[in-house]
Amino acid sequence: MNEEDKIYHDLLDHVLHLLEHELPVEMVAASLMAIAQRLYRTHFNEEDYQRIMKIAYETKVEPYDVSKGTLH
């Protein structure tokens, strides 16, 4: 497994753990978005930050199939 996949799966496992404790999905998702934005703000200059936010906003994503009983 490459480093990007490992990071993604480690974070997803932690998120699933939080959701098992019946925390609101919206609270968990908002926290992840806030952390991501602060990391981008810290790492990128203003132009690159705006570019990555635009890409994030415009990127189409598929929802998880919760009918399977799991998010992955």
PDB file of N, CA, C and O in Angstrom:
ATOM      1  N   MET A   1       0.854  -1.176   0.000  1.00  0.00           N
ATOM      2  CA  MET A   1       0.000   0.000   0.000  1.00  0.00           C
ATOM      3  C   MET A   1       0.898   1.237   0.000  1.00  0.00           C
ATOM      4  O   MET A   1       1.845   1.327   0.782  1.00  0.00           O
ATOM      5  N   ASN A   2       0.592   2.184  -0.881  1.00  0.00           N
ATOM      6  CA  ASN A   2       1.413   3.389  -0.928  1.00  0.00           C
ATOM      7  C   ASN A   2       1.059   4.327   0.230  1.00  0.00           C
ATOM      8  O   ASN A   2       0.072   4.125   0.937  1.00  0.00           O
ATOM      9  N   GLU A   3       1.880   5.341   0.399  1.00  0.00           N
ATOM     10  CA  GLU A   3       1.726   6.249   1.540  1.00  0.00           C
ATOM     11  C   GLU A   3       0.385   6.986   1.526  1.00  0.00           C
ATOM     12  O   GLU A   3      -0.236   7.158   2.575  1.00  0.00           O
ATOM     13  N   GLU A   4      -0.064   7.422   0.346  1.00  0.00           N
ATOM     14  CA  GLU A   4      -1.340   8.139   0.250  1.00  0.00           C
ATOM     15  C   GLU A   4      -2.508   7.251   0.679  1.00  0.00           C
ATOM     16  O   GLU A   4      -3.395   7.686   1.413  1.00  0.00           O
ATOM     17  N   ASP A   5      -2.495   5.992   0.209  1.00  0.00           N
ATOM     18  CA  ASP A   5      -3.556   5.056   0.591  1.00  0.00           C
ATOM     19  C   ASP A   5      -3.524   4.766   2.084  1.00  0.00           C
ATOM     20  O   ASP A   5      -4.571   4.671   2.724  1.00  0.00           O
ATOM     21  N   LYS A   6      -2.328   4.627   2.636  1.00  0.00           N
ATOM     22  CA  LYS A   6      -2.207   4.359   4.072  1.00  0.00           C
ATOM     23  C   LYS A   6      -2.780   5.506   4.893  1.00  0.00           C
ATOM     24  O   LYS A   6      -3.525   5.278   5.847  1.00  0.00           O
ATOM     25  N   ILE A   7      -2.442   6.722   4.533  1.00  0.00           N
ATOM     26  CA  ILE A   7      -2.966   7.892   5.247  1.00  0.00           C
ATOM     27  C   ILE A   7      -4.487   7.918   5.155  1.00  0.00           C
ATOM     28  O   ILE A   7      -5.175   8.098   6.160  1.00  0.00           O
ATOM     29  N   TYR A   8      -5.006   7.738   3.946  1.00  0.00           N
ATOM     30  CA  TYR A   8      -6.449   7.757   3.742  1.00  0.00           C
ATOM     31  C   TYR A   8      -7.129   6.691   4.602  1.00  0.00           C
ATOM     32  O   TYR A   8      -8.098   6.984   5.303  1.00  0.00           O
ATOM     33  N   HIS A   9      -6.630   5.471   4.550  1.00  0.00           N
ATOM     34  CA  HIS A   9      -7.263   4.371   5.287  1.00  0.00           C
ATOM     35  C   HIS A   9      -7.116   4.536   6.796  1.00  0.00           C
ATOM     36  O   HIS A   9      -8.034   4.196   7.543  1.00  0.00           O
ATOM     37  N   ASP A  10      -5.985   5.047   7.252  1.00  0.00           N
ATOM     38  CA  ASP A  10      -5.822   5.311   8.695  1.00  0.00           C
ATOM     39  C   ASP A  10      -6.848   6.339   9.170  1.00  0.00           C
ATOM     40  O   ASP A  10      -7.478   6.158  10.213  1.00  0.00           O
ATOM     41  N   LEU A  11      -7.014   7.419   8.402  1.00  0.00           N
ATOM     42  CA  LEU A  11      -7.995   8.445   8.776  1.00  0.00           C
ATOM     43  C   LEU A  11      -9.419   7.903   8.680  1.00  0.00           C
ATOM     44  O   LEU A  11     -10.244   8.172   9.553  1.00  0.00           O
ATOM     45  N   LEU A  12      -9.709   7.147   7.634  1.00  0.00           N
ATOM     46  CA  LEU A  12     -11.035   6.564   7.487  1.00  0.00           C
ATOM     47  C   LEU A  12     -11.346   5.629   8.653  1.00  0.00           C
ATOM     48  O   LEU A  12     -12.461   5.648   9.174  1.00  0.00           O
ATOM     49  N   ASP A  13     -10.390   4.823   9.065  1.00  0.00           N
ATOM     50  CA  ASP A  13     -10.597   3.941  10.226  1.00  0.00           C
ATOM     51  C   ASP A  13     -10.931   4.748  11.470  1.00  0.00           C
ATOM     52  O   ASP A  13     -11.811   4.365  12.241  1.00  0.00           O
ATOM     53  N   HIS A  14     -10.237   5.860  11.670  1.00  0.00           N
ATOM     54  CA  HIS A  14     -10.516   6.699  12.838  1.00  0.00           C
ATOM     55  C   HIS A  14     -11.908   7.322  12.738  1.00  0.00           C
ATOM     56  O   HIS A  14     -12.635   7.382  13.729  1.00  0.00           O
ATOM     57  N   VAL A  15     -12.274   7.781  11.556  1.00  0.00           N
ATOM     58  CA  VAL A  15     -13.605   8.357  11.346  1.00  0.00           C
ATOM     59  C   VAL A  15     -14.674   7.303  11.629  1.00  0.00           C
ATOM     60  O   VAL A  15     -15.660   7.597  12.305  1.00  0.00           O
ATOM     61  N   LEU A  16     -14.497   6.091  11.129  1.00  0.00           N
ATOM     62  CA  LEU A  16     -15.464   5.025  11.386  1.00  0.00           C
ATOM     63  C   LEU A  16     -15.582   4.743  12.879  1.00  0.00           C
ATOM     64  O   LEU A  16     -16.675   4.486  13.384  1.00  0.00           O
ATOM     65  N   HIS A  17     -14.458   4.792  13.577  1.00  0.00           N
ATOM     66  CA  HIS A  17     -14.464   4.615  15.032  1.00  0.00           C
ATOM     67  C   HIS A  17     -15.305   5.710  15.695  1.00  0.00           C
ATOM     68  O   HIS A  17     -16.106   5.422  16.585  1.00  0.00           O
ATOM     69  N   LEU A  18     -15.128   6.958  15.268  1.00  0.00           N
ATOM     70  CA  LEU A  18     -15.913   8.058  15.827  1.00  0.00           C
ATOM     71  C   LEU A  18     -17.402   7.865  15.545  1.00  0.00           C
ATOM     72  O   LEU A  18     -18.240   8.102  16.415  1.00  0.00           O
ATOM     73  N   LEU A  19     -17.724   7.437  14.332  1.00  0.00           N
ATOM     74  CA  LEU A  19     -19.124   7.249  13.965  1.00  0.00           C
ATOM     75  C   LEU A  19     -19.765   6.069  14.697  1.00  0.00           C
ATOM     76  O   LEU A  19     -20.974   6.065  14.928  1.00  0.00           O
ATOM     77  N   GLU A  20     -18.961   5.073  15.062  1.00  0.00           N
ATOM     78  CA  GLU A  20     -19.476   3.958  15.855  1.00  0.00           C
ATOM     79  C   GLU A  20     -19.975   4.435  17.218  1.00  0.00           C
ATOM     80  O   GLU A  20     -20.836   3.803  17.829  1.00  0.00           O
ATOM     81  N   HIS A  21     -19.426   5.556  17.686  1.00  0.00           N
ATOM     82  CA  HIS A  21     -19.843   6.138  18.964  1.00  0.00           C
ATOM     83  C   HIS A  21     -21.017   7.103  18.778  1.00  0.00           C
ATOM     84  O   HIS A  21     -21.329   7.908  19.656  1.00  0.00           O
ATOM     85  N   GLU A  22     -21.654   6.999  17.613  1.00  0.00           N
ATOM     86  CA  GLU A  22     -22.862   7.751  17.275  1.00  0.00           C
ATOM     87  C   GLU A  22     -22.683   9.264  17.327  1.00  0.00           C
ATOM     88  O   GLU A  22     -23.612   9.999  17.660  1.00  0.00           O
ATOM     89  N   LEU A  23     -21.480   9.718  16.995  1.00  0.00           N
ATOM     90  CA  LEU A  23     -21.273  11.154  16.842  1.00  0.00           C
ATOM     91  C   LEU A  23     -21.937  11.587  15.541  1.00  0.00           C
ATOM     92  O   LEU A  23     -21.976  10.807  14.588  1.00  0.00           O
ATOM     93  N   PRO A  24     -22.458  12.805  15.476  1.00  0.00           N
ATOM     94  CA  PRO A  24     -23.113  13.261  14.247  1.00  0.00           C
ATOM     95  C   PRO A  24     -22.144  13.307  13.068  1.00  0.00           C
ATOM     96  O   PRO A  24     -21.041  13.845  13.172  1.00  0.00           O
ATOM     97  N   VAL A  25     -22.576  12.732  11.946  1.00  0.00           N
ATOM     98  CA  VAL A  25     -21.757  12.711  10.737  1.00  0.00           C
ATOM     99  C   VAL A  25     -21.340  14.124  10.360  1.00  0.00           C
ATOM    100  O   VAL A  25     -20.199  14.351   9.958  1.00  0.00           O
ATOM    101  N   GLU A  26     -22.262  15.077  10.489  1.00  0.00           N
ATOM    102  CA  GLU A  26     -21.967  16.462  10.113  1.00  0.00           C
ATOM    103  C   GLU A  26     -20.840  17.050  10.953  1.00  0.00           C
ATOM    104  O   GLU A  26     -20.014  17.805  10.442  1.00  0.00           O
ATOM    105  N   MET A  27     -20.802  16.705  12.243  1.00  0.00           N
ATOM    106  CA  MET A  27     -19.757  17.227  13.124  1.00  0.00           C
ATOM    107  C   MET A  27     -18.396  16.641  12.752  1.00  0.00           C
ATOM    108  O   MET A  27     -17.391  17.351  12.731  1.00  0.00           O
ATOM    109  N   VAL A  28     -18.374  15.354  12.461  1.00  0.00           N
ATOM    110  CA  VAL A  28     -17.122  14.699  12.084  1.00  0.00           C
ATOM    111  C   VAL A  28     -16.621  15.256  10.747  1.00  0.00           C
ATOM    112  O   VAL A  28     -15.442  15.582  10.608  1.00  0.00           O
ATOM    113  N   ALA A  29     -17.526  15.364   9.768  1.00  0.00           N
ATOM    114  CA  ALA A  29     -17.133  15.881   8.447  1.00  0.00           C
ATOM    115  C   ALA A  29     -16.665  17.332   8.538  1.00  0.00           C
ATOM    116  O   ALA A  29     -15.663  17.697   7.923  1.00  0.00           O
ATOM    117  N   ALA A  30     -17.377  18.159   9.296  1.00  0.00           N
ATOM    118  CA  ALA A  30     -16.989  19.566   9.434  1.00  0.00           C
ATOM    119  C   ALA A  30     -15.622  19.689  10.093  1.00  0.00           C
ATOM    120  O   ALA A  30     -14.825  20.547   9.715  1.00  0.00           O
ATOM    121  N   SER A  31     -15.351  18.847  11.063  1.00  0.00           N
ATOM    122  CA  SER A  31     -14.038  18.879  11.726  1.00  0.00           C
ATOM    123  C   SER A  31     -12.928  18.513  10.757  1.00  0.00           C
ATOM    124  O   SER A  31     -11.872  19.145  10.753  1.00  0.00           O
ATOM    125  N   LEU A  32     -13.160  17.499   9.936  1.00  0.00           N
ATOM    126  CA  LEU A  32     -12.159  17.108   8.943  1.00  0.00           C
ATOM    127  C   LEU A  32     -11.922  18.224   7.934  1.00  0.00           C
ATOM    128  O   LEU A  32     -10.783  18.489   7.552  1.00  0.00           O
ATOM    129  N   MET A  33     -12.999  18.877   7.504  1.00  0.00           N
ATOM    130  CA  MET A  33     -12.847  19.980   6.547  1.00  0.00           C
ATOM    131  C   MET A  33     -12.090  21.146   7.168  1.00  0.00           C
ATOM    132  O   MET A  33     -11.245  21.758   6.516  1.00  0.00           O
ATOM    133  N   ALA A  34     -12.388  21.454   8.424  1.00  0.00           N
ATOM    134  CA  ALA A  34     -11.705  22.562   9.095  1.00  0.00           C
ATOM    135  C   ALA A  34     -10.214  22.267   9.240  1.00  0.00           C
ATOM    136  O   ALA A  34      -9.378  23.144   9.026  1.00  0.00           O
ATOM    137  N   ILE A  35      -9.891  21.045   9.600  1.00  0.00           N
ATOM    138  CA  ILE A  35      -8.483  20.651   9.734  1.00  0.00           C
ATOM    139  C   ILE A  35      -7.784  20.751   8.379  1.00  0.00           C
ATOM    140  O   ILE A  35      -6.671  21.268   8.288  1.00  0.00           O
ATOM    141  N   ALA A  36      -8.440  20.256   7.331  1.00  0.00           N
ATOM    142  CA  ALA A  36      -7.851  20.304   5.986  1.00  0.00           C
ATOM    143  C   ALA A  36      -7.599  21.739   5.556  1.00  0.00           C
ATOM    144  O   ALA A  36      -6.525  22.059   5.047  1.00  0.00           O
ATOM    145  N   GLN A  37      -8.584  22.604   5.759  1.00  0.00           N
ATOM    146  CA  GLN A  37      -8.407  23.995   5.344  1.00  0.00           C
ATOM    147  C   GLN A  37      -7.265  24.667   6.097  1.00  0.00           C
ATOM    148  O   GLN A  37      -6.496  25.427   5.508  1.00  0.00           O
ATOM    149  N   ARG A  38      -7.151  24.395   7.385  1.00  0.00           N
ATOM    150  CA  ARG A  38      -6.050  25.009   8.154  1.00  0.00           C
ATOM    151  C   ARG A  38      -4.701  24.477   7.699  1.00  0.00           C
ATOM    152  O   ARG A  38      -3.727  25.227   7.639  1.00  0.00           O
ATOM    153  N   LEU A  39      -4.635  23.181   7.376  1.00  0.00           N
ATOM    154  CA  LEU A  39      -3.380  22.629   6.860  1.00  0.00           C
ATOM    155  C   LEU A  39      -3.019  23.273   5.521  1.00  0.00           C
ATOM    156  O   LEU A  39      -1.867  23.642   5.293  1.00  0.00           O
ATOM    157  N   TYR A  40      -4.010  23.405   4.639  1.00  0.00           N
ATOM    158  CA  TYR A  40      -3.751  24.063   3.357  1.00  0.00           C
ATOM    159  C   TYR A  40      -3.335  25.511   3.565  1.00  0.00           C
ATOM    160  O   TYR A  40      -2.399  25.975   2.914  1.00  0.00           O
ATOM    161  N   ARG A  41      -4.003  26.236   4.452  1.00  0.00           N
ATOM    162  CA  ARG A  41      -3.659  27.641   4.741  1.00  0.00           C
ATOM    163  C   ARG A  41      -2.232  27.763   5.241  1.00  0.00           C
ATOM    164  O   ARG A  41      -1.519  28.704   4.893  1.00  0.00           O
ATOM    165  N   THR A  42      -1.824  26.811   6.053  1.00  0.00           N
ATOM    166  CA  THR A  42      -0.482  26.828   6.629  1.00  0.00           C
ATOM    167  C   THR A  42       0.575  26.509   5.580  1.00  0.00           C
ATOM    168  O   THR A  42       1.666  27.080   5.585  1.00  0.00           O
ATOM    169  N   HIS A  43       0.237  25.590   4.682  1.00  0.00           N
ATOM    170  CA  HIS A  43       1.232  25.072   3.742  1.00  0.00           C
ATOM    171  C   HIS A  43       1.335  25.883   2.450  1.00  0.00           C
ATOM    172  O   HIS A  43       2.430  26.036   1.907  1.00  0.00           O
ATOM    173  N   PHE A  44       0.209  26.407   1.948  1.00  0.00           N
ATOM    174  CA  PHE A  44       0.184  27.062   0.644  1.00  0.00           C
ATOM    175  C   PHE A  44       0.167  28.580   0.740  1.00  0.00           C
ATOM    176  O   PHE A  44      -0.286  29.150   1.733  1.00  0.00           O
ATOM    177  N   ASN A  45       0.665  29.221  -0.304  1.00  0.00           N
ATOM    178  CA  ASN A  45       0.472  30.668  -0.409  1.00  0.00           C
ATOM    179  C   ASN A  45      -0.988  30.924  -0.789  1.00  0.00           C
ATOM    180  O   ASN A  45      -1.724  29.981  -1.079  1.00  0.00           O
ATOM    181  N   GLU A  46      -1.407  32.179  -0.791  1.00  0.00           N
ATOM    182  CA  GLU A  46      -2.813  32.515  -1.024  1.00  0.00           C
ATOM    183  C   GLU A  46      -3.330  32.008  -2.366  1.00  0.00           C
ATOM    184  O   GLU A  46      -4.432  31.465  -2.445  1.00  0.00           O
ATOM    185  N   GLU A  47      -2.537  32.185  -3.418  1.00  0.00           N
ATOM    186  CA  GLU A  47      -2.967  31.744  -4.755  1.00  0.00           C
ATOM    187  C   GLU A  47      -3.177  30.236  -4.805  1.00  0.00           C
ATOM    188  O   GLU A  47      -4.186  29.764  -5.328  1.00  0.00           O
ATOM    189  N   ASP A  48      -2.229  29.484  -4.264  1.00  0.00           N
ATOM    190  CA  ASP A  48      -2.359  28.030  -4.269  1.00  0.00           C
ATOM    191  C   ASP A  48      -3.501  27.563  -3.365  1.00  0.00           C
ATOM    192  O   ASP A  48      -4.199  26.599  -3.681  1.00  0.00           O
ATOM    193  N   TYR A  49      -3.685  28.258  -2.236  1.00  0.00           N
ATOM    194  CA  TYR A  49      -4.796  27.923  -1.340  1.00  0.00           C
ATOM    195  C   TYR A  49      -6.129  28.106  -2.070  1.00  0.00           C
ATOM    196  O   TYR A  49      -6.986  27.225  -2.021  1.00  0.00           O
ATOM    197  N   GLN A  50      -6.307  29.238  -2.740  1.00  0.00           N
ATOM    198  CA  GLN A  50      -7.547  29.493  -3.469  1.00  0.00           C
ATOM    199  C   GLN A  50      -7.743  28.457  -4.574  1.00  0.00           C
ATOM    200  O   GLN A  50      -8.865  28.013  -4.818  1.00  0.00           O
ATOM    201  N   ARG A  51      -6.669  28.079  -5.233  1.00  0.00           N
ATOM    202  CA  ARG A  51      -6.741  27.083  -6.299  1.00  0.00           C
ATOM    203  C   ARG A  51      -7.203  25.728  -5.747  1.00  0.00           C
ATOM    204  O   ARG A  51      -8.079  25.089  -6.331  1.00  0.00           O
ATOM    205  N   ILE A  52      -6.626  25.294  -4.641  1.00  0.00           N
ATOM    206  CA  ILE A  52      -7.000  23.984  -4.087  1.00  0.00           C
ATOM    207  C   ILE A  52      -8.428  23.996  -3.548  1.00  0.00           C
ATOM    208  O   ILE A  52      -9.124  22.983  -3.624  1.00  0.00           O
ATOM    209  N   MET A  53      -8.872  25.127  -3.004  1.00  0.00           N
ATOM    210  CA  MET A  53     -10.251  25.241  -2.529  1.00  0.00           C
ATOM    211  C   MET A  53     -11.223  25.176  -3.712  1.00  0.00           C
ATOM    212  O   MET A  53     -12.291  24.574  -3.601  1.00  0.00           O
ATOM    213  N   LYS A  54     -10.865  25.785  -4.828  1.00  0.00           N
ATOM    214  CA  LYS A  54     -11.704  25.746  -6.031  1.00  0.00           C
ATOM    215  C   LYS A  54     -11.791  24.316  -6.554  1.00  0.00           C
ATOM    216  O   LYS A  54     -12.866  23.846  -6.925  1.00  0.00           O
ATOM    217  N   ILE A  55     -10.666  23.637  -6.579  1.00  0.00           N
ATOM    218  CA  ILE A  55     -10.649  22.239  -7.032  1.00  0.00           C
ATOM    219  C   ILE A  55     -11.514  21.384  -6.111  1.00  0.00           C
ATOM    220  O   ILE A  55     -12.293  20.559  -6.589  1.00  0.00           O
ATOM    221  N   ALA A  56     -11.388  21.568  -4.809  1.00  0.00           N
ATOM    222  CA  ALA A  56     -12.186  20.796  -3.851  1.00  0.00           C
ATOM    223  C   ALA A  56     -13.668  21.045  -4.062  1.00  0.00           C
ATOM    224  O   ALA A  56     -14.471  20.113  -4.023  1.00  0.00           O
ATOM    225  N   TYR A  57     -14.031  22.295  -4.283  1.00  0.00           N
ATOM    226  CA  TYR A  57     -15.436  22.662  -4.484  1.00  0.00           C
ATOM    227  C   TYR A  57     -16.001  22.068  -5.770  1.00  0.00           C
ATOM    228  O   TYR A  57     -17.151  21.631  -5.800  1.00  0.00           O
ATOM    229  N   GLU A  58     -15.208  22.050  -6.814  1.00  0.00           N
ATOM    230  CA  GLU A  58     -15.698  21.626  -8.127  1.00  0.00           C
ATOM    231  C   GLU A  58     -15.581  20.121  -8.381  1.00  0.00           C
ATOM    232  O   GLU A  58     -16.161  19.616  -9.342  1.00  0.00           O
ATOM    233  N   THR A  59     -14.850  19.408  -7.545  1.00  0.00           N
ATOM    234  CA  THR A  59     -14.640  17.983  -7.761  1.00  0.00           C
ATOM    235  C   THR A  59     -15.904  17.195  -7.416  1.00  0.00           C
ATOM    236  O   THR A  59     -16.467  17.337  -6.331  1.00  0.00           O
ATOM    237  N   LYS A  60     -16.330  16.372  -8.352  1.00  0.00           N
ATOM    238  CA  LYS A  60     -17.493  15.517  -8.124  1.00  0.00           C
ATOM    239  C   LYS A  60     -17.060  14.303  -7.299  1.00  0.00           C
ATOM    240  O   LYS A  60     -16.049  13.668  -7.599  1.00  0.00           O
ATOM    241  N   VAL A  61     -17.823  13.991  -6.274  1.00  0.00           N
ATOM    242  CA  VAL A  61     -17.527  12.820  -5.448  1.00  0.00           C
ATOM    243  C   VAL A  61     -18.773  11.962  -5.332  1.00  0.00           C
ATOM    244  O   VAL A  61     -19.895  12.467  -5.345  1.00  0.00           O
ATOM    245  N   GLU A  62     -18.566  10.686  -5.222  1.00  0.00           N
ATOM    246  CA  GLU A  62     -19.658   9.742  -5.031  1.00  0.00           C
ATOM    247  C   GLU A  62     -19.887   9.545  -3.530  1.00  0.00           C
ATOM    248  O   GLU A  62     -18.930   9.474  -2.759  1.00  0.00           O
ATOM    249  N   PRO A  63     -21.142   9.458  -3.119  1.00  0.00           N
ATOM    250  CA  PRO A  63     -21.406   9.189  -1.695  1.00  0.00           C
ATOM    251  C   PRO A  63     -21.035   7.747  -1.361  1.00  0.00           C
ATOM    252  O   PRO A  63     -20.946   6.891  -2.241  1.00  0.00           O
ATOM    253  N   TYR A  64     -20.824   7.503  -0.075  1.00  0.00           N
ATOM    254  CA  TYR A  64     -20.598   6.131   0.371  1.00  0.00           C
ATOM    255  C   TYR A  64     -21.898   5.351   0.212  1.00  0.00           C
ATOM    256  O   TYR A  64     -22.983   5.925   0.310  1.00  0.00           O
ATOM    257  N   ASP A  65     -21.798   4.064  -0.030  1.00  0.00           N
ATOM    258  CA  ASP A  65     -22.975   3.205  -0.143  1.00  0.00           C
ATOM    259  C   ASP A  65     -23.309   2.663   1.244  1.00  0.00           C
ATOM    260  O   ASP A  65     -22.842   1.595   1.638  1.00  0.00           O
ATOM    261  N   VAL A  66     -24.119   3.413   1.967  1.00  0.00           N
ATOM    262  CA  VAL A  66     -24.446   3.026   3.340  1.00  0.00           C
ATOM    263  C   VAL A  66     -25.424   1.858   3.383  1.00  0.00           C
ATOM    264  O   VAL A  66     -25.650   1.286   4.450  1.00  0.00           O
ATOM    265  N   SER A  67     -26.007   1.493   2.241  1.00  0.00           N
ATOM    266  CA  SER A  67     -26.901   0.341   2.229  1.00  0.00           C
ATOM    267  C   SER A  67     -26.139  -0.962   2.499  1.00  0.00           C
ATOM    268  O   SER A  67     -26.737  -1.971   2.873  1.00  0.00           O
ATOM    269  N   LYS A  68     -24.830  -0.932   2.308  1.00  0.00           N
ATOM    270  CA  LYS A  68     -23.991  -2.099   2.586  1.00  0.00           C
ATOM    271  C   LYS A  68     -23.672  -2.228   4.071  1.00  0.00           C
ATOM    272  O   LYS A  68     -23.081  -3.223   4.491  1.00  0.00           O
ATOM    273  N   GLY A  69     -24.054  -1.241   4.863  1.00  0.00           N
ATOM    274  CA  GLY A  69     -23.818  -1.291   6.293  1.00  0.00           C
ATOM    275  C   GLY A  69     -22.464  -0.789   6.729  1.00  0.00           C
ATOM    276  O   GLY A  69     -22.120  -0.868   7.909  1.00  0.00           O
ATOM    277  N   THR A  70     -21.695  -0.276   5.798  1.00  0.00           N
ATOM    278  CA  THR A  70     -20.366   0.237   6.107  1.00  0.00           C
ATOM    279  C   THR A  70     -20.043   1.354   5.132  1.00  0.00           C
ATOM    280  O   THR A  70     -20.653   1.449   4.067  1.00  0.00           O
ATOM    281  N   LEU A  71     -19.085   2.198   5.490  1.00  0.00           N
ATOM    282  CA  LEU A  71     -18.733   3.319   4.628  1.00  0.00           C
ATOM    283  C   LEU A  71     -17.666   2.970   3.591  1.00  0.00           C
ATOM    284  O   LEU A  71     -17.379   3.789   2.718  1.00  0.00           O
ATOM    285  N   HIS A  72     -17.078   1.791   3.662  1.00  0.00           N
ATOM    286  CA  HIS A  72     -16.047   1.456   2.666  1.00  0.00           C
ATOM    287  C   HIS A  72     -16.233   0.084   2.098  1.00  0.00           C
ATOM    288  O   HIS A  72     -15.449  -0.345   1.251  1.00  0.00           O
TER     289      HIS A  72
END
